[in-house]
Amino acid sequence: MAGASRKEILDTLSKAICMNADPSMIHASEALRAFDELSPAAATADAAA
């Protein structure tokens, strides 16, 4: 599997939030939402439902 796992994304986003506070929180939530929408696991879960 290529790319980053959800845990790796969360770790990176949490570090960004610690360093940059409020602006990073907004962008982190959007980045995580996009990751969840575009990740193959999300597509598989939607297809199974």
N, CA, C and O atoms as a Maestro MAE file, in Angstrom:
{
 s_m_m2io_version
 :::
 2.0.0
}

f_m_ct {
 s_m_title
 :::
 protein
 m_atom[196] {
  # First column is atom index #
  i_m_mmod_type
  r_m_x_coord
  r_m_y_coord
  r_m_z_coord
  i_m_residue_number
  s_m_chain_name
  s_m_pdb_residue_name
  s_m_pdb_atom_name
  i_m_atomic_number
  :::
  1 25 0.843 -1.177 0.000 1 A "MET " " N  " 7
  2 3 0.000 0.000 0.000 1 A "MET " " CA " 6
  3 2 0.894 1.249 0.000 1 A "MET " " C  " 6
  4 15 1.803 1.373 0.821 1 A "MET " " O  " 8
  5 25 0.635 2.120 -0.884 2 A "ALA " " N  " 7
  6 3 1.406 3.365 -0.979 2 A "ALA " " CA " 6
  7 2 0.732 4.464 -0.175 2 A "ALA " " C  " 6
  8 15 -0.470 4.417 0.085 2 A "ALA " " O  " 8
  9 25 1.515 5.439 0.208 3 A "GLY " " N  " 7
  10 3 0.954 6.589 0.912 3 A "GLY " " CA " 6
  11 2 1.008 6.428 2.408 3 A "GLY " " C  " 6
  12 15 1.648 5.512 2.924 3 A "GLY " " O  " 8
  13 25 0.330 7.326 3.108 4 A "ALA " " N  " 7
  14 3 0.350 7.350 4.569 4 A "ALA " " CA " 6
  15 2 -0.919 6.710 5.130 4 A "ALA " " C  " 6
  16 15 -1.983 6.756 4.514 4 A "ALA " " O  " 8
  17 25 -0.781 6.119 6.300 5 A "SER " " N  " 7
  18 3 -1.949 5.561 6.979 5 A "SER " " CA " 6
  19 2 -2.697 6.693 7.697 5 A "SER " " C  " 6
  20 15 -2.186 7.805 7.828 5 A "SER " " O  " 8
  21 25 -3.897 6.394 8.151 6 A "ARG " " N  " 7
  22 3 -4.682 7.398 8.874 6 A "ARG " " CA " 6
  23 2 -3.951 7.814 10.156 6 A "ARG " " C  " 6
  24 15 -3.959 8.988 10.527 6 A "ARG " " O  " 8
  25 25 -3.318 6.843 10.830 7 A "LYS " " N  " 7
  26 3 -2.569 7.152 12.047 7 A "LYS " " CA " 6
  27 2 -1.398 8.088 11.744 7 A "LYS " " C  " 6
  28 15 -1.142 9.014 12.513 7 A "LYS " " O  " 8
  29 25 -0.693 7.867 10.653 8 A "GLU " " N  " 7
  30 3 0.418 8.742 10.279 8 A "GLU " " CA " 6
  31 2 -0.083 10.154 9.977 8 A "GLU " " C  " 6
  32 15 0.557 11.140 10.342 8 A "GLU " " O  " 8
  33 25 -1.222 10.239 9.314 9 A "ILE " " N  " 7
  34 3 -1.824 11.547 9.032 9 A "ILE " " CA " 6
  35 2 -2.192 12.248 10.343 9 A "ILE " " C  " 6
  36 15 -1.908 13.432 10.522 9 A "ILE " " O  " 8
  37 25 -2.825 11.509 11.255 10 A "LEU " " N  " 7
  38 3 -3.210 12.093 12.543 10 A "LEU " " CA " 6
  39 2 -1.997 12.563 13.335 10 A "LEU " " C  " 6
  40 15 -2.033 13.632 13.944 10 A "LEU " " O  " 8
  41 25 -0.925 11.778 13.334 11 A "ASP " " N  " 7
  42 3 0.295 12.184 14.041 11 A "ASP " " CA " 6
  43 2 0.852 13.480 13.464 11 A "ASP " " C  " 6
  44 15 1.236 14.380 14.211 11 A "ASP " " O  " 8
  45 25 0.897 13.575 12.153 12 A "THR " " N  " 7
  46 3 1.421 14.775 11.503 12 A "THR " " CA " 6
  47 2 0.537 15.985 11.781 12 A "THR " " C  " 6
  48 15 1.035 17.073 12.071 12 A "THR " " O  " 8
  49 25 -0.770 15.792 11.691 13 A "LEU " " N  " 7
  50 3 -1.689 16.900 11.949 13 A "LEU " " CA " 6
  51 2 -1.617 17.367 13.403 13 A "LEU " " C  " 6
  52 15 -1.708 18.564 13.678 13 A "LEU " " O  " 8
  53 25 -1.454 16.430 14.326 14 A "SER " " N  " 7
  54 3 -1.373 16.826 15.733 14 A "SER " " CA " 6
  55 2 -0.107 17.637 16.004 14 A "SER " " C  " 6
  56 15 -0.126 18.572 16.805 14 A "SER " " O  " 8
  57 25 0.975 17.285 15.349 15 A "LYS " " N  " 7
  58 3 2.205 18.074 15.497 15 A "LYS " " CA " 6
  59 2 2.010 19.481 14.927 15 A "LYS " " C  " 6
  60 15 2.466 20.462 15.514 15 A "LYS " " O  " 8
  61 25 1.342 19.572 13.795 16 A "ALA " " N  " 7
  62 3 1.082 20.886 13.192 16 A "ALA " " CA " 6
  63 2 0.202 21.733 14.109 16 A "ALA " " C  " 6
  64 15 0.427 22.937 14.240 16 A "ALA " " O  " 8
  65 25 -0.779 21.129 14.733 17 A "ILE " " N  " 7
  66 3 -1.661 21.863 15.644 17 A "ILE " " CA " 6
  67 2 -0.864 22.366 16.847 17 A "ILE " " C  " 6
  68 15 -1.044 23.503 17.282 17 A "ILE " " O  " 8
  69 25 0.011 21.526 17.380 18 A "CYS " " N  " 7
  70 3 0.830 21.944 18.528 18 A "CYS " " CA " 6
  71 2 1.737 23.115 18.169 18 A "CYS " " C  " 6
  72 15 2.002 23.974 19.010 18 A "CYS " " O  " 8
  73 25 2.207 23.153 16.943 19 A "MET " " N  " 7
  74 3 3.141 24.202 16.539 19 A "MET " " CA " 6
  75 2 2.440 25.495 16.128 19 A "MET " " C  " 6
  76 15 2.962 26.584 16.364 19 A "MET " " O  " 8
  77 25 1.258 25.384 15.514 20 A "ASN " " N  " 7
  78 3 0.630 26.568 14.920 20 A "ASN " " CA " 6
  79 2 -0.721 26.945 15.497 20 A "ASN " " C  " 6
  80 15 -1.284 27.963 15.096 20 A "ASN " " O  " 8
  81 25 -1.250 26.186 16.397 21 A "ALA " " N  " 7
  82 3 -2.507 26.470 17.084 21 A "ALA " " CA " 6
  83 2 -3.711 26.613 16.154 21 A "ALA " " C  " 6
  84 15 -3.942 25.742 15.315 21 A "ALA " " O  " 8
  85 25 -4.479 27.692 16.288 22 A "ASP " " N  " 7
  86 3 -5.786 27.815 15.642 22 A "ASP " " CA " 6
  87 2 -5.809 27.613 14.129 22 A "ASP " " C  " 6
  88 15 -6.646 26.843 13.658 22 A "ASP " " O  " 8
  89 25 -4.954 28.248 13.341 23 A "PRO " " N  " 7
  90 3 -5.051 28.042 11.893 23 A "PRO " " CA " 6
  91 2 -4.864 26.571 11.494 23 A "PRO " " C  " 6
  92 15 -5.511 26.082 10.568 23 A "PRO " " O  " 8
  93 25 -3.984 25.890 12.197 24 A "SER " " N  " 7
  94 3 -3.737 24.481 11.882 24 A "SER " " CA " 6
  95 2 -4.934 23.607 12.217 24 A "SER " " C  " 6
  96 15 -5.172 22.602 11.547 24 A "SER " " O  " 8
  97 25 -5.683 23.969 13.233 25 A "MET " " N  " 7
  98 3 -6.847 23.168 13.612 25 A "MET " " CA " 6
  99 2 -7.879 23.160 12.491 25 A "MET " " C  " 6
  100 15 -8.480 22.127 12.198 25 A "MET " " O  " 8
  101 25 -8.077 24.299 11.876 26 A "ILE " " N  " 7
  102 3 -9.047 24.391 10.787 26 A "ILE " " CA " 6
  103 2 -8.585 23.552 9.596 26 A "ILE " " C  " 6
  104 15 -9.356 22.779 9.029 26 A "ILE " " O  " 8
  105 25 -7.325 23.717 9.233 27 A "HIS " " N  " 7
  106 3 -6.805 22.982 8.087 27 A "HIS " " CA " 6
  107 2 -6.675 21.491 8.381 27 A "HIS " " C  " 6
  108 15 -6.856 20.668 7.484 27 A "HIS " " O  " 8
  109 25 -6.367 21.136 9.616 28 A "ALA " " N  " 7
  110 3 -6.242 19.730 9.985 28 A "ALA " " CA " 6
  111 2 -7.577 19.009 9.852 28 A "ALA " " C  " 6
  112 15 -7.632 17.882 9.359 28 A "ALA " " O  " 8
  113 25 -8.637 19.649 10.286 29 A "SER " " N  " 7
  114 3 -9.949 18.996 10.181 29 A "SER " " CA " 6
  115 2 -10.344 18.798 8.721 29 A "SER " " C  " 6
  116 15 -10.928 17.773 8.369 29 A "SER " " O  " 8
  117 25 -10.031 19.763 7.878 30 A "GLU " " N  " 7
  118 3 -10.320 19.627 6.442 30 A "GLU " " CA " 6
  119 2 -9.446 18.549 5.808 30 A "GLU " " C  " 6
  120 15 -9.915 17.783 4.966 30 A "GLU " " O  " 8
  121 25 -8.185 18.489 6.209 31 A "ALA " " N  " 7
  122 3 -7.275 17.477 5.666 31 A "ALA " " CA " 6
  123 2 -7.733 16.075 6.059 31 A "ALA " " C  " 6
  124 15 -7.712 15.161 5.235 31 A "ALA " " O  " 8
  125 25 -8.144 15.903 7.305 32 A "LEU " " N  " 7
  126 3 -8.610 14.593 7.757 32 A "LEU " " CA " 6
  127 2 -9.913 14.203 7.063 32 A "LEU " " C  " 6
  128 15 -10.106 13.041 6.705 32 A "LEU " " O  " 8
  129 25 -10.799 15.168 6.875 33 A "ARG " " N  " 7
  130 3 -12.048 14.884 6.156 33 A "ARG " " CA " 6
  131 2 -11.754 14.431 4.729 33 A "ARG " " C  " 6
  132 15 -12.346 13.468 4.243 33 A "ARG " " O  " 8
  133 25 -10.843 15.124 4.066 34 A "ALA " " N  " 7
  134 3 -10.471 14.762 2.697 34 A "ALA " " CA " 6
  135 2 -9.821 13.384 2.656 34 A "ALA " " C  " 6
  136 15 -10.109 12.585 1.766 34 A "ALA " " O  " 8
  137 25 -8.944 13.106 3.620 35 A "PHE " " N  " 7
  138 3 -8.305 11.785 3.672 35 A "PHE " " CA " 6
  139 2 -9.359 10.696 3.813 35 A "PHE " " C  " 6
  140 15 -9.313 9.691 3.103 35 A "PHE " " O  " 8
  141 25 -10.309 10.889 4.728 36 A "ASP " " N  " 7
  142 3 -11.356 9.890 4.941 36 A "ASP " " CA " 6
  143 2 -12.216 9.696 3.700 36 A "ASP " " C  " 6
  144 15 -12.609 8.571 3.392 36 A "ASP " " O  " 8
  145 25 -12.511 10.769 2.989 37 A "GLU " " N  " 7
  146 3 -13.329 10.665 1.778 37 A "GLU " " CA " 6
  147 2 -12.594 9.954 0.644 37 A "GLU " " C  " 6
  148 15 -13.203 9.222 -0.137 37 A "GLU " " O  " 8
  149 25 -11.295 10.172 0.560 38 A "LEU " " N  " 7
  150 3 -10.538 9.666 -0.579 38 A "LEU " " CA " 6
  151 2 -9.786 8.372 -0.321 38 A "LEU " " C  " 6
  152 15 -9.238 7.782 -1.253 38 A "LEU " " O  " 8
  153 25 -9.749 7.922 0.921 39 A "SER " " N  " 7
  154 3 -8.994 6.710 1.221 39 A "SER " " CA " 6
  155 2 -9.737 5.479 0.704 39 A "SER " " C  " 6
  156 15 -10.968 5.444 0.709 39 A "SER " " O  " 8
  157 25 -8.983 4.466 0.257 40 A "PRO " " N  " 7
  158 3 -9.616 3.243 -0.252 40 A "PRO " " CA " 6
  159 2 -10.461 2.541 0.811 40 A "PRO " " C  " 6
  160 15 -11.471 1.926 0.468 40 A "PRO " " O  " 8
  161 25 -10.086 2.612 2.079 41 A "ALA " " N  " 7
  162 3 -10.861 1.975 3.141 41 A "ALA " " CA " 6
  163 2 -12.258 2.590 3.232 41 A "ALA " " C  " 6
  164 15 -13.234 1.879 3.470 41 A "ALA " " O  " 8
  165 25 -12.354 3.894 3.046 42 A "ALA " " N  " 7
  166 3 -13.656 4.555 3.097 42 A "ALA " " CA " 6
  167 2 -14.510 4.121 1.932 42 A "ALA " " C  " 6
  168 15 -15.713 3.914 2.089 42 A "ALA " " O  " 8
  169 25 -13.913 3.981 0.770 43 A "ALA " " N  " 7
  170 3 -14.656 3.539 -0.413 43 A "ALA " " CA " 6
  171 2 -15.153 2.118 -0.234 43 A "ALA " " C  " 6
  172 15 -16.265 1.791 -0.648 43 A "ALA " " O  " 8
  173 25 -14.337 1.269 0.378 44 A "THR " " N  " 7
  174 3 -14.721 -0.121 0.622 44 A "THR " " CA " 6
  175 2 -15.863 -0.178 1.622 44 A "THR " " C  " 6
  176 15 -16.803 -0.954 1.447 44 A "THR " " O  " 8
  177 25 -15.792 0.640 2.672 45 A "ALA " " N  " 7
  178 3 -16.836 0.661 3.687 45 A "ALA " " CA " 6
  179 2 -18.158 1.155 3.100 45 A "ALA " " C  " 6
  180 15 -19.221 0.636 3.441 45 A "ALA " " O  " 8
  181 25 -18.094 2.162 2.212 46 A "ASP " " N  " 7
  182 3 -19.313 2.664 1.565 46 A "ASP " " CA " 6
  183 2 -19.920 1.612 0.656 46 A "ASP " " C  " 6
  184 15 -21.142 1.484 0.587 46 A "ASP " " O  " 8
  185 25 -19.089 0.864 -0.037 47 A "ALA " " N  " 7
  186 3 -19.583 -0.165 -0.959 47 A "ALA " " CA " 6
  187 2 -20.235 -1.320 -0.203 47 A "ALA " " C  " 6
  188 15 -21.174 -1.944 -0.696 47 A "ALA " " O  " 8
  189 25 -19.730 -1.600 0.998 48 A "ALA " " N  " 7
  190 3 -20.277 -2.702 1.793 48 A "ALA " " CA " 6
  191 2 -21.604 -2.330 2.431 48 A "ALA " " C  " 6
  192 15 -22.393 -3.217 2.757 48 A "ALA " " O  " 8
  193 25 -21.871 -1.059 2.615 49 A "ALA " " N  " 7
  194 3 -23.098 -0.626 3.298 49 A "ALA " " CA " 6
  195 2 -24.300 -0.664 2.396 49 A "ALA " " C  " 6
  196 15 -25.405 -0.329 2.824 49 A "ALA " " O  " 8
  :::
 }
 m_bond[195] {
  # First column is bond index #
  i_m_from
  i_m_to
  i_m_order
  :::
  1 1 2 1
  2 2 3 1
  3 3 4 2
  4 3 5 1
  5 5 6 1
  6 6 7 1
  7 7 8 2
  8 7 9 1
  9 9 10 1
  10 10 11 1
  11 11 12 2
  12 11 13 1
  13 13 14 1
  14 14 15 1
  15 15 16 2
  16 15 17 1
  17 17 18 1
  18 18 19 1
  19 19 20 2
  20 19 21 1
  21 21 22 1
  22 22 23 1
  23 23 24 2
  24 23 25 1
  25 25 26 1
  26 26 27 1
  27 27 28 2
  28 27 29 1
  29 29 30 1
  30 30 31 1
  31 31 32 2
  32 31 33 1
  33 33 34 1
  34 34 35 1
  35 35 36 2
  36 35 37 1
  37 37 38 1
  38 38 39 1
  39 39 40 2
  40 39 41 1
  41 41 42 1
  42 42 43 1
  43 43 44 2
  44 43 45 1
  45 45 46 1
  46 46 47 1
  47 47 48 2
  48 47 49 1
  49 49 50 1
  50 50 51 1
  51 51 52 2
  52 51 53 1
  53 53 54 1
  54 54 55 1
  55 55 56 2
  56 55 57 1
  57 57 58 1
  58 58 59 1
  59 59 60 2
  60 59 61 1
  61 61 62 1
  62 62 63 1
  63 63 64 2
  64 63 65 1
  65 65 66 1
  66 66 67 1
  67 67 68 2
  68 67 69 1
  69 69 70 1
  70 70 71 1
  71 71 72 2
  72 71 73 1
  73 73 74 1
  74 74 75 1
  75 75 76 2
  76 75 77 1
  77 77 78 1
  78 78 79 1
  79 79 80 2
  80 79 81 1
  81 81 82 1
  82 82 83 1
  83 83 84 2
  84 83 85 1
  85 85 86 1
  86 86 87 1
  87 87 88 2
  88 87 89 1
  89 89 90 1
  90 90 91 1
  91 91 92 2
  92 91 93 1
  93 93 94 1
  94 94 95 1
  95 95 96 2
  96 95 97 1
  97 97 98 1
  98 98 99 1
  99 99 100 2
  100 99 101 1
  101 101 102 1
  102 102 103 1
  103 103 104 2
  104 103 105 1
  105 105 106 1
  106 106 107 1
  107 107 108 2
  108 107 109 1
  109 109 110 1
  110 110 111 1
  111 111 112 2
  112 111 113 1
  113 113 114 1
  114 114 115 1
  115 115 116 2
  116 115 117 1
  117 117 118 1
  118 118 119 1
  119 119 120 2
  120 119 121 1
  121 121 122 1
  122 122 123 1
  123 123 124 2
  124 123 125 1
  125 125 126 1
  126 126 127 1
  127 127 128 2
  128 127 129 1
  129 129 130 1
  130 130 131 1
  131 131 132 2
  132 131 133 1
  133 133 134 1
  134 134 135 1
  135 135 136 2
  136 135 137 1
  137 137 138 1
  138 138 139 1
  139 139 140 2
  140 139 141 1
  141 141 142 1
  142 142 143 1
  143 143 144 2
  144 143 145 1
  145 145 146 1
  146 146 147 1
  147 147 148 2
  148 147 149 1
  149 149 150 1
  150 150 151 1
  151 151 152 2
  152 151 153 1
  153 153 154 1
  154 154 155 1
  155 155 156 2
  156 155 157 1
  157 157 158 1
  158 158 159 1
  159 159 160 2
  160 159 161 1
  161 161 162 1
  162 162 163 1
  163 163 164 2
  164 163 165 1
  165 165 166 1
  166 166 167 1
  167 167 168 2
  168 167 169 1
  169 169 170 1
  170 170 171 1
  171 171 172 2
  172 171 173 1
  173 173 174 1
  174 174 175 1
  175 175 176 2
  176 175 177 1
  177 177 178 1
  178 178 179 1
  179 179 180 2
  180 179 181 1
  181 181 182 1
  182 182 183 1
  183 183 184 2
  184 183 185 1
  185 185 186 1
  186 186 187 1
  187 187 188 2
  188 187 189 1
  189 189 190 1
  190 190 191 1
  191 191 192 2
  192 191 193 1
  193 193 194 1
  194 194 195 1
  195 195 196 2
  :::
 }
}
